[in-house]
Amino acid sequence: MPSGKTIDADCGEYLIDVVENAGVPVQQHCGNVAVCGWCRMVVLQGAEHLSAPERPELLLMERELFTPNERASCQAQVLGDVIVTTPYW
Ligand code: FES
């Protein structure tokens, strides 16, 4: 959102890759290693269909003050239907 694009993803694919492969730009600065936090996305629906955050992402979320509905798209793997947005789309 707000593009309204529906993008097919393989189960386990990283959220950032799914979005970028569809031609939607995603900010990132650390090469997808859970350091910068620039790739954060707001999960509007389907948070339960993303992989659980692991230690590197949990540390990033705490350090960068993620809100409870934000995930690092370079760390979250898509397991089912999700709806996401960013402030810059
Ligand atoms: S790209 Fe840097 S934390 Fe995701």
Backbone and ligand atoms as CSV (ligand in chain L), in Angstrom:
chain,resi,resn,atom,element,x,y,z
A,1,MET,N,N,0.848,-1.176,0.000
A,1,MET,CA,C,0.000,0.000,0.000
A,1,MET,C,C,0.898,1.245,0.000
A,2,PRO,N,N,0.529,2.350,-0.582
A,2,PRO,CA,C,-0.778,2.596,-1.164
A,2,PRO,C,C,-0.876,2.252,-2.643
A,3,SER,N,N,0.122,1.563,-3.205
A,3,SER,CA,C,0.104,1.300,-4.641
A,3,SER,C,C,-1.050,0.380,-5.031
A,4,GLY,N,N,-1.462,-0.468,-4.104
A,4,GLY,CA,C,-2.494,-1.437,-4.418
A,4,GLY,C,C,-1.965,-2.626,-5.192
A,5,LYS,N,N,-0.640,-2.667,-5.394
A,5,LYS,CA,C,-0.039,-3.791,-6.122
A,5,LYS,C,C,-0.172,-5.076,-5.325
A,6,THR,N,N,-0.512,-6.146,-6.012
A,6,THR,CA,C,-0.479,-7.470,-5.420
A,6,THR,C,C,0.718,-8.195,-6.021
A,7,ILE,N,N,1.578,-8.702,-5.165
A,7,ILE,CA,C,2.827,-9.311,-5.606
A,7,ILE,C,C,2.869,-10.756,-5.114
A,8,ASP,N,N,3.150,-11.665,-6.022
A,8,ASP,CA,C,3.312,-13.063,-5.639
A,8,ASP,C,C,4.707,-13.267,-5.053
A,9,ALA,N,N,4.784,-14.107,-4.037
A,9,ALA,CA,C,6.073,-14.392,-3.399
A,9,ALA,C,C,6.191,-15.879,-3.154
A,10,ASP,N,N,7.423,-16.360,-3.183
A,10,ASP,CA,C,7.686,-17.737,-2.774
A,10,ASP,C,C,7.723,-17.775,-1.257
A,11,CYS,N,N,7.232,-18.842,-0.673
A,11,CYS,CA,C,7.256,-18.991,0.777
A,11,CYS,C,C,8.705,-18.957,1.254
A,12,GLY,N,N,9.000,-18.085,2.214
A,12,GLY,CA,C,10.338,-17.973,2.756
A,12,GLY,C,C,11.178,-16.889,2.119
A,13,GLU,N,N,10.651,-16.246,1.073
A,13,GLU,CA,C,11.373,-15.166,0.421
A,13,GLU,C,C,11.396,-13.942,1.348
A,14,TYR,N,N,12.499,-13.229,1.332
A,14,TYR,CA,C,12.589,-12.035,2.173
A,14,TYR,C,C,11.687,-10.941,1.620
A,15,LEU,N,N,11.028,-10.263,2.530
A,15,LEU,CA,C,10.064,-9.229,2.155
A,15,LEU,C,C,10.695,-8.165,1.258
A,16,ILE,N,N,11.891,-7.731,1.568
A,16,ILE,CA,C,12.547,-6.694,0.771
A,16,ILE,C,C,12.741,-7.174,-0.669
A,17,ASP,N,N,13.088,-8.439,-0.855
A,17,ASP,CA,C,13.311,-8.973,-2.202
A,17,ASP,C,C,12.001,-9.050,-2.979
A,18,VAL,N,N,10.951,-9.439,-2.296
A,18,VAL,CA,C,9.643,-9.536,-2.948
A,18,VAL,C,C,9.236,-8.168,-3.494
A,19,VAL,N,N,9.382,-7.159,-2.653
A,19,VAL,CA,C,8.952,-5.818,-3.032
A,19,VAL,C,C,9.853,-5.247,-4.130
A,20,GLU,N,N,11.158,-5.375,-3.966
A,20,GLU,CA,C,12.080,-4.829,-4.963
A,20,GLU,C,C,11.927,-5.534,-6.308
A,21,ASN,N,N,11.715,-6.828,-6.288
A,21,ASN,CA,C,11.551,-7.567,-7.540
A,21,ASN,C,C,10.299,-7.134,-8.289
A,22,ALA,N,N,9.370,-6.524,-7.588
A,22,ALA,CA,C,8.153,-6.007,-8.233
A,22,ALA,C,C,8.348,-4.573,-8.712
A,23,GLY,N,N,9.559,-4.048,-8.557
A,23,GLY,CA,C,9.848,-2.711,-9.049
A,23,GLY,C,C,9.478,-1.595,-8.094
A,24,VAL,N,N,9.234,-1.947,-6.842
A,24,VAL,CA,C,8.911,-0.934,-5.841
A,24,VAL,C,C,10.192,-0.659,-5.045
A,25,PRO,N,N,10.623,0.606,-4.978
A,25,PRO,CA,C,11.881,0.897,-4.306
A,25,PRO,C,C,11.789,0.729,-2.795
A,26,VAL,N,N,12.884,0.236,-2.221
A,26,VAL,CA,C,12.977,0.085,-0.763
A,26,VAL,C,C,14.293,0.704,-0.316
A,27,GLN,N,N,14.210,1.580,0.676
A,27,GLN,CA,C,15.440,2.154,1.222
A,27,GLN,C,C,16.222,1.065,1.937
A,28,GLN,N,N,17.528,1.094,1.783
A,28,GLN,CA,C,18.398,0.234,2.587
A,28,GLN,C,C,19.800,0.788,2.482
A,29,HIS,N,N,20.585,0.513,3.513
A,29,HIS,CA,C,21.915,1.109,3.546
A,29,HIS,C,C,22.977,0.143,4.044
A,30,CYS,N,N,22.578,-1.022,4.518
A,30,CYS,CA,C,23.567,-1.899,5.160
A,30,CYS,C,C,23.760,-3.218,4.419
A,31,GLY,N,N,23.148,-3.355,3.259
A,31,GLY,CA,C,23.309,-4.623,2.545
A,31,GLY,C,C,22.497,-5.753,3.143
A,32,ASN,N,N,21.385,-5.376,3.764
A,32,ASN,CA,C,20.423,-6.366,4.276
A,32,ASN,C,C,20.954,-7.195,5.439
A,33,VAL,N,N,21.710,-6.553,6.341
A,33,VAL,CA,C,22.272,-7.304,7.463
A,33,VAL,C,C,21.761,-6.814,8.824
A,34,ALA,N,N,20.605,-6.170,8.836
A,34,ALA,CA,C,19.950,-5.779,10.103
A,34,ALA,C,C,20.757,-4.768,10.901
A,35,VAL,N,N,21.366,-3.826,10.206
A,35,VAL,CA,C,22.139,-2.791,10.905
A,35,VAL,C,C,21.499,-1.408,10.765
A,36,CYS,N,N,21.054,-1.054,9.572
A,36,CYS,CA,C,20.637,0.341,9.340
A,36,CYS,C,C,19.186,0.634,9.736
A,37,GLY,N,N,18.310,-0.282,9.553
A,37,GLY,CA,C,16.898,-0.057,9.848
A,37,GLY,C,C,16.152,0.699,8.768
A,38,TRP,N,N,16.832,1.086,7.702
A,38,TRP,CA,C,16.191,1.866,6.644
A,38,TRP,C,C,15.127,1.078,5.902
A,39,CYS,N,N,15.204,-0.224,5.949
A,39,CYS,CA,C,14.277,-1.061,5.183
A,39,CYS,C,C,12.975,-1.333,5.934
A,40,ARG,N,N,12.773,-0.663,7.042
A,40,ARG,CA,C,11.588,-0.951,7.861
A,40,ARG,C,C,10.307,-0.725,7.072
A,41,MET,N,N,9.368,-1.577,7.329
A,41,MET,CA,C,8.039,-1.469,6.723
A,41,MET,C,C,6.996,-1.618,7.814
A,42,VAL,N,N,5.893,-0.945,7.609
A,42,VAL,CA,C,4.765,-1.072,8.518
A,42,VAL,C,C,3.889,-2.211,8.013
A,43,VAL,N,N,3.612,-3.164,8.863
A,43,VAL,CA,C,2.758,-4.286,8.496
A,43,VAL,C,C,1.316,-3.918,8.837
A,44,LEU,N,N,0.514,-3.747,7.798
A,44,LEU,CA,C,-0.886,-3.345,7.994
A,44,LEU,C,C,-1.778,-4.545,8.270
A,45,GLN,N,N,-1.469,-5.661,7.642
A,45,GLN,CA,C,-2.216,-6.912,7.865
A,45,GLN,C,C,-1.282,-8.090,7.644
A,46,GLY,N,N,-1.534,-9.157,8.373
A,46,GLY,CA,C,-0.836,-10.414,8.115
A,46,GLY,C,C,0.496,-10.570,8.826
A,47,ALA,N,N,0.697,-9.849,9.921
A,47,ALA,CA,C,1.970,-9.973,10.641
A,47,ALA,C,C,2.269,-11.416,11.022
A,48,GLU,N,N,1.213,-12.183,11.232
A,48,GLU,CA,C,1.404,-13.585,11.608
A,48,GLU,C,C,1.906,-14.422,10.434
A,49,HIS,N,N,1.902,-13.848,9.251
A,49,HIS,CA,C,2.396,-14.546,8.065
A,49,HIS,C,C,3.825,-14.151,7.700
A,50,LEU,N,N,4.513,-13.529,8.650
A,50,LEU,CA,C,5.940,-13.244,8.496
A,50,LEU,C,C,6.705,-14.090,9.511
A,51,SER,N,N,7.924,-14.445,9.167
A,51,SER,CA,C,8.762,-15.202,10.103
A,51,SER,C,C,8.946,-14.386,11.376
A,52,ALA,N,N,9.133,-15.078,12.473
A,52,ALA,CA,C,9.359,-14.384,13.744
A,52,ALA,C,C,10.711,-13.684,13.708
A,53,PRO,N,N,10.800,-12.491,14.306
A,53,PRO,CA,C,12.089,-11.801,14.320
A,53,PRO,C,C,13.135,-12.597,15.108
A,54,GLU,N,N,14.326,-12.666,14.557
A,54,GLU,CA,C,15.422,-13.332,15.253
A,54,GLU,C,C,16.310,-12.272,15.902
A,55,ARG,N,N,17.315,-12.730,16.633
A,55,ARG,CA,C,18.109,-11.831,17.474
A,55,ARG,C,C,18.638,-10.579,16.745
A,56,PRO,N,N,19.226,-10.682,15.558
A,56,PRO,CA,C,19.724,-9.452,14.920
A,56,PRO,C,C,18.607,-8.435,14.678
A,57,GLU,N,N,17.445,-8.908,14.247
A,57,GLU,CA,C,16.336,-7.985,13.998
A,57,GLU,C,C,15.781,-7.445,15.322
A,58,LEU,N,N,15.709,-8.287,16.338
A,58,LEU,CA,C,15.212,-7.815,17.636
A,58,LEU,C,C,16.114,-6.709,18.190
A,59,LEU,N,N,17.414,-6.873,18.059
A,59,LEU,CA,C,18.348,-5.839,18.522
A,59,LEU,C,C,18.163,-4.553,17.725
A,60,LEU,N,N,17.997,-4.708,16.409
A,60,LEU,CA,C,17.767,-3.539,15.546
A,60,LEU,C,C,16.468,-2.830,15.927
A,61,MET,N,N,15.420,-3.599,16.124
A,61,MET,CA,C,14.113,-3.018,16.455
A,61,MET,C,C,14.184,-2.221,17.753
A,62,GLU,N,N,14.929,-2.737,18.702
A,62,GLU,CA,C,15.068,-2.031,19.976
A,62,GLU,C,C,15.908,-0.768,19.805
A,63,ARG,N,N,17.021,-0.909,19.104
A,63,ARG,CA,C,17.938,0.225,18.935
A,63,ARG,C,C,17.306,1.347,18.123
A,64,GLU,N,N,16.563,0.997,17.071
A,64,GLU,CA,C,15.989,1.993,16.166
A,64,GLU,C,C,14.543,2.341,16.513
A,65,LEU,N,N,14.088,1.889,17.655
A,65,LEU,CA,C,12.765,2.244,18.173
A,65,LEU,C,C,11.647,1.927,17.178
A,66,PHE,N,N,11.669,0.708,16.647
A,66,PHE,CA,C,10.579,0.264,15.783
A,66,PHE,C,C,9.283,0.259,16.589
A,67,THR,N,N,8.182,0.588,15.936
A,67,THR,CA,C,6.883,0.426,16.577
A,67,THR,C,C,6.502,-1.052,16.506
A,68,PRO,N,N,5.516,-1.475,17.302
A,68,PRO,CA,C,5.177,-2.905,17.331
A,68,PRO,C,C,4.739,-3.477,15.979
A,69,ASN,N,N,4.270,-2.643,15.074
A,69,ASN,CA,C,3.819,-3.161,13.784
A,69,ASN,C,C,4.853,-2.958,12.668
A,70,GLU,N,N,6.086,-2.637,13.028
A,70,GLU,CA,C,7.128,-2.469,12.021
A,70,GLU,C,C,8.060,-3.679,12.014
A,71,ARG,N,N,8.550,-4.002,10.825
A,71,ARG,CA,C,9.538,-5.068,10.658
A,71,ARG,C,C,10.637,-4.593,9.724
A,72,ALA,N,N,11.810,-5.171,9.905
A,72,ALA,CA,C,12.909,-4.957,8.967
A,72,ALA,C,C,12.663,-5.884,7.781
A,73,SER,N,N,12.385,-5.297,6.629
A,73,SER,CA,C,11.990,-6.130,5.488
A,73,SER,C,C,13.130,-7.016,4.990
A,74,CYS,N,N,14.356,-6.687,5.351
A,74,CYS,CA,C,15.476,-7.542,4.937
A,74,CYS,C,C,15.617,-8.770,5.824
A,75,GLN,N,N,14.863,-8.800,6.904
A,75,GLN,CA,C,14.951,-9.917,7.841
A,75,GLN,C,C,13.678,-10.762,7.859
A,76,ALA,N,N,12.551,-10.151,7.529
A,76,ALA,CA,C,11.256,-10.833,7.606
A,76,ALA,C,C,11.031,-11.677,6.353
A,77,GLN,N,N,10.754,-12.941,6.572
A,77,GLN,CA,C,10.464,-13.841,5.451
A,77,GLN,C,C,8.958,-13.986,5.308
A,78,VAL,N,N,8.508,-13.965,4.070
A,78,VAL,CA,C,7.082,-14.044,3.773
A,78,VAL,C,C,6.635,-15.501,3.818
A,79,LEU,N,N,5.614,-15.758,4.645
A,79,LEU,CA,C,5.083,-17.116,4.796
A,79,LEU,C,C,3.624,-17.203,4.358
A,80,GLY,N,N,3.027,-16.047,4.046
A,80,GLY,CA,C,1.630,-15.999,3.651
A,80,GLY,C,C,1.282,-14.574,3.252
A,81,ASP,N,N,-0.003,-14.281,3.178
A,81,ASP,CA,C,-0.444,-12.967,2.719
A,81,ASP,C,C,-0.143,-11.876,3.754
A,82,VAL,N,N,0.468,-10.797,3.290
A,82,VAL,CA,C,0.717,-9.635,4.146
A,82,VAL,C,C,0.436,-8.369,3.347
A,83,ILE,N,N,0.095,-7.319,4.039
A,83,ILE,CA,C,-0.054,-5.990,3.456
A,83,ILE,C,C,0.907,-5.070,4.198
A,84,VAL,N,N,1.773,-4.388,3.451
A,84,VAL,CA,C,2.786,-3.530,4.063
A,84,VAL,C,C,2.774,-2.161,3.409
A,85,THR,N,N,3.370,-1.197,4.121
A,85,THR,CA,C,3.566,0.132,3.572
A,85,THR,C,C,4.811,0.730,4.190
A,86,THR,N,N,5.233,1.869,3.636
A,86,THR,CA,C,6.314,2.668,4.223
A,86,THR,C,C,5.877,4.121,4.164
A,87,PRO,N,N,6.531,4.988,4.915
A,87,PRO,CA,C,6.161,6.403,4.872
A,87,PRO,C,C,6.487,7.060,3.534
A,88,TYR,N,N,7.380,6.473,2.727
A,88,TYR,CA,C,7.838,7.124,1.508
A,88,TYR,C,C,7.194,6.584,0.229
A,89,TRP,N,N,6.284,5.667,0.339
A,89,TRP,CA,C,5.599,5.182,-0.872
A,89,TRP,C,C,4.411,6.075,-1.159
L,1,FES,S1,S,18.617,-3.108,4.911
L,1,FES,FE1,FE,19.607,-2.423,6.692
L,1,FES,S2,S,18.406,-3.228,8.264
L,1,FES,FE2,FE,17.438,-3.959,6.511
